[in-house]
């Protein structure tokens, strides 16, 4: 897939934003987004695999980080979501993923006015958990459209 051709209609509808360069390179899509939860989906492609043919751990960590960030920045008004910065992220890899669609489910676990905590799990097409993680995130002072 050429990254210039990548589109995410769900992202546009839910946030009012188009995909970032990083999202284009990874080719994940925002499948669901609601208060305290976000779901990403990504079809595994050659650029996601490491030398032994499984999805690179960095790809899985990026999906966890992204799902966690989205779940904490939900708003029901497109264009009004707050920016988020990752303060810490811990990941664990539980099984290899080689092909199919990865589904990452992020959930906000708590927090306050300036920071929040979230966790995410990544599942392969067979429903096997291939990775999970948790992180601490800081809300940015600006909305994502103001950067």
ZICORLIN-V114450 format. One line per field, one symbol per residue. ss: DSSP state (H for helix, E for strand, - for the rest). psi: psi as a letter, one per 30 degrees, with the letter a starting at -180 (. if undefined). burial: # if it has 24 or more other ideal C-beta (glycine too) atoms within 12 Angstrom, else .. A space follows every 10 residues. Layout:
# ZICORLIN-V114450
ss: ???
psi: ???
burial: ???
This chain:
# ZICORLIN-V114450
ss: --HHH---HH HHHHH----- HHHHHH-EEE EEEE--EEEE EEE--HHHE- ----E-HHHH HHHHHHHHHH HH-------- -EEEEEEEEE EEE------- EEEEEEEEEE E---EEEEEE EEE-----EE EEEEEEEEEE EEEHHH-
psi: kkfffkliee eeeffgllkl eeeeeehlkj ekkljgkkkk kkkkleffka fgglkkeeee eeeeeeeeee ffgklgjkfg kklkkkelkk lkkflkkela kkkkjkkkfa abefllklll kkkafggkkf lllllkkkkl fllffg.
burial: .....#.#.# #..##.#.#. ..#..##### ###..##### #####..#.. ....###.## ########## #####..... ######..#. #.#..##... ########.. .....##### ####....## #########. ...#...
